[in-house]
Amino acid sequence: MKSYETILIDKAGGVTTIRFNRPDKRNAMNPQLHRDMYDALTELEFDDETKVLVITGQGEAFCAGQDLKEYFYEKKDDPRGREEARRMSHAWRHQKLRYFPRPTIAEINGWCFGGAFTVVASVDIAVAASEATFGLSEINFGHIPGGLVTKVVQEIVQPRQALYYILTGEPFTGARAAEIGLVTMAVPKAELHAKVMDIAATLMKKDPEAMRACKEVFKAVTPEVTYEDAWYWLSSKSDQLTYRQKGGWIEEGIGRFMKKEYRPGLGTPPPEKERA
Ligand code: COA
């Protein structure tokens, strides 16, 4: 894997970790980071060694949002550069990361502001340190949560709480982020990495094609989709999965339950070679 100016990539035991690596700038996202993320995710989406993708931050921050200097201030008289940065910034978070074919986890180790909320929203599972600090700080510098920040916050955070934090710009903890639905869960910082690795280990035991189909349908059947359309979509996805797995979920998944080899209600079956 090639090396990048603004991110670090590490692979171990099926888990690929991307680490935002601008700790001196609290991992704020500058145009180069957007380019690096787009490039890295494009490479990793076809990488056989990547069974689970983790995104975290180097140092004390997860990500302080868009780089206020390089992404906004220095681009104020450069519409072309601004548009390039904006498109790249959108593409990696809302196309590449949101639809990444493997499960994705954010390990939110510290500061998390503004534009970083869309990273949190685009991953499948977000685990925060209870002590981390979150904030929709845009109002504090006289702006709106732009890009797709307002959209994702409206989708995943309790609406009364979302608008409160948008309007006040008040910072809140990782524990609070879990209460209002922004993250999946919060754990003490000392336990954060172990918890993320635990979840990754669980995900790696599941069938990868089924995992991918679960993600795809979940992200497709949004509240705007009608019941009728969702039904057609899910039926087609089920048939596509049967084709991709060559019938595996019926023959292997249900077949082994019928032979009383495991209870699906209580977990994934042991690998075939470990059968009694
Ligand atoms: N964009 C650009 N630079 C940023 C940044 C951002 N979003 N967040 C932090 N930095 C830079 C600072 O300019 C400073 O750079 P310098 O050392 O070259 O002067 C460095 O990171 C450290 O920042 P500092 O404010 O001294 O760190 P801190 O630990 O005291 O505070 C924050 C951390 C994140 C609370 C604070 O930096 C902050 O409020 N950042 C802006 C967050 C924000 O509004 N993000 C929304 C963007 S959409």
Boltz pocket constraint, residues with backbone or C-beta under 6 A from the ligand:
constraints:
  - pocket:
      binder: B
      contacts: [[A, 23], [A, 24], [A, 25], [A, 26], [A, 28], [A, 64], [A, 65], [A, 66], [A, 67], [A, 68], [A, 69], [A, 70], [A, 111], [A, 113], [A, 114], [A, 115], [A, 116], [A, 135], [A, 137], [A, 138]]
      max_distance: 6.0
